[in-house]
Amino acid sequence: MVSHRTATTADIPAILMLADCCEATDHLNRPLSEDDLTSPLWREVPASNWHLWHDEAGTLVAFARLRLTPSENQPIEGRFWLYVHPDWRRQGIEGDMIARLETQTQVYA
């Protein structure tokens, strides 16, 4: 059983640990850094654009990140990143992650 909540900047250390675990398994050579998450250039809002999934013990098992261009930019461009702990893949979390990001994108547009 997993639970979902939105993130805060206080979650960044756990997010980075999850991203490192995914990178160690996937070898995509796309590490995530604290600067990637905190740069004012991206103007990200963790409370609405970062989503976390935790297991029953409270361990972070998945992170979804949505970044949309400002609404005054047309067309609006959206990008998202999904990080799922290797032990939790293919158990249905991915579908929930994509559905939540699609919903958030529709609210924004």
Kinemage of the C-alpha trace (Angstrom):
@kinemage 1
@onewidth
@group {chain A} dominant
@subgroup {mainchain}
@vectorlist {calphas} color= white
{ca met a 1} P 0.000 0.000 0.000
{ca val a 2} L 1.350 3.419 -0.927
{ca ser a 3} L 0.185 6.877 0.029
{ca his a 4} L 0.404 10.045 -2.028
{ca arg a 5} L 1.038 13.643 -1.057
{ca thr a 6} L 2.480 16.773 -2.580
{ca ala a 7} L 6.016 17.760 -1.666
{ca thr a 8} L 7.776 20.635 0.020
{ca thr a 9} L 11.366 21.768 -0.259
{ca ala a 10} L 12.006 19.834 2.974
{ca asp a 11} L 11.551 16.656 0.900
{ca ile a 12} L 14.492 17.447 -1.383
{ca pro a 13} L 17.033 15.205 0.441
{ca ala a 14} L 14.725 12.169 0.159
{ca ile a 15} L 13.945 13.012 -3.478
{ca leu a 16} L 17.658 13.168 -4.296
{ca met a 17} L 18.278 9.822 -2.575
{ca leu a 18} L 15.498 8.241 -4.649
{ca ala a 19} L 16.866 9.793 -7.853
{ca asp a 20} L 20.356 8.467 -7.042
{ca cys a 21} L 18.925 4.983 -6.503
{ca cys a 22} L 17.131 5.140 -9.849
{ca glu a 23} L 20.281 6.389 -11.582
{ca ala a 24} L 22.343 3.556 -10.078
{ca thr a 25} L 19.893 1.049 -11.554
{ca asp a 26} L 19.058 2.708 -14.856
{ca his a 27} L 22.428 4.244 -15.809
{ca leu a 28} L 20.784 7.057 -17.786
{ca asn a 29} L 23.555 9.509 -16.913
{ca arg a 30} L 20.966 12.087 -15.909
{ca pro a 31} L 21.577 12.692 -12.231
{ca leu a 32} L 19.251 15.018 -10.343
{ca ser a 33} L 20.859 17.707 -8.199
{ca glu a 34} L 19.548 20.076 -5.567
{ca asp a 35} L 20.170 22.939 -7.992
{ca asp a 36} L 17.827 21.246 -10.486
{ca leu a 37} L 15.060 21.481 -7.915
{ca thr a 38} L 15.781 24.862 -6.342
{ca ser a 39} L 16.860 27.061 -9.230
{ca pro a 40} L 14.699 30.192 -9.440
{ca leu a 41} L 15.041 29.876 -13.205
{ca trp a 42} L 12.439 27.093 -13.213
{ca arg a 43} L 10.022 28.825 -10.824
{ca glu a 44} L 8.715 25.460 -9.689
{ca val a 45} L 6.056 25.184 -7.022
{ca pro a 46} L 6.635 21.984 -5.034
{ca ala a 47} L 3.224 22.113 -3.348
{ca ser a 48} L 1.416 21.689 -6.660
{ca asn a 49} L 3.957 20.299 -9.119
{ca trp a 50} L 5.888 17.714 -7.117
{ca his a 51} L 4.142 14.523 -6.052
{ca leu a 52} L 5.450 11.874 -3.676
{ca trp a 53} L 4.444 8.287 -2.982
{ca his a 54} L 5.511 6.592 0.270
{ca asp a 55} L 5.262 3.002 1.417
{ca glu a 56} L 3.643 1.995 4.711
{ca ala a 57} L 6.916 2.643 6.570
{ca gly a 58} L 7.044 6.201 5.227
{ca thr a 59} L 9.893 5.552 2.791
{ca leu a 60} L 9.774 7.529 -0.442
{ca val a 61} L 9.227 5.092 -3.315
{ca ala a 62} L 8.227 7.427 -6.158
{ca phe a 63} L 8.524 11.070 -7.185
{ca ala a 64} L 6.783 12.844 -10.058
{ca arg a 65} L 7.835 16.325 -11.123
{ca leu a 66} L 5.841 18.555 -13.452
{ca arg a 67} L 7.204 21.714 -15.003
{ca leu a 68} L 4.995 23.980 -17.097
{ca thr a 69} L 5.947 27.201 -18.799
{ca pro a 70} L 4.213 30.309 -17.440
{ca ser a 71} L 0.625 30.656 -18.620
{ca glu a 72} L 1.430 33.901 -20.435
{ca asn a 73} L 3.672 31.892 -22.781
{ca gln a 74} L 1.777 30.385 -25.686
{ca pro a 75} L 1.722 27.598 -26.408
{ca ile a 76} L 2.188 26.307 -22.866
{ca glu a 77} L 4.879 23.666 -22.722
{ca gly a 78} L 4.866 20.949 -20.112
{ca arg a 79} L 7.469 18.392 -19.086
{ca phe a 80} L 7.403 15.740 -16.444
{ca trp a 81} L 9.843 13.353 -14.846
{ca leu a 82} L 9.020 10.121 -13.046
{ca tyr a 83} L 11.271 8.411 -10.534
{ca val a 84} L 10.149 5.032 -9.186
{ca his a 85} L 12.316 2.974 -6.867
{ca pro a 86} L 13.388 -0.156 -8.765
{ca asp a 87} L 11.718 -2.433 -6.187
{ca trp a 88} L 8.380 -0.685 -6.738
{ca arg a 89} L 8.244 -0.633 -10.514
{ca arg a 90} L 5.446 -2.306 -12.473
{ca gln a 91} L 3.120 -2.357 -9.465
{ca gly a 92} L 0.713 0.324 -10.687
{ca ile a 93} L 2.362 3.439 -9.284
{ca glu a 94} L 3.417 4.644 -12.728
{ca gly a 95} L -0.161 4.818 -14.007
{ca asp a 96} L -1.247 6.821 -10.964
{ca met a 97} L 1.698 9.168 -11.427
{ca ile a 98} L 0.866 9.894 -15.061
{ca ala a 99} L -2.840 10.350 -14.285
{ca arg a 100} L -2.102 12.894 -11.549
{ca leu a 101} L 0.236 14.865 -13.812
{ca glu a 102} L -2.297 14.847 -16.641
{ca thr a 103} L -4.946 16.170 -14.254
{ca gln a 104} L -2.606 18.868 -12.961
{ca thr a 105} L -1.750 19.902 -16.523
{ca gln a 106} L -5.433 20.218 -17.441
{ca val a 107} L -6.079 22.409 -14.387
{ca tyr a 108} L -3.194 24.655 -15.385
{ca ala a 109} L -4.240 25.059 -19.001
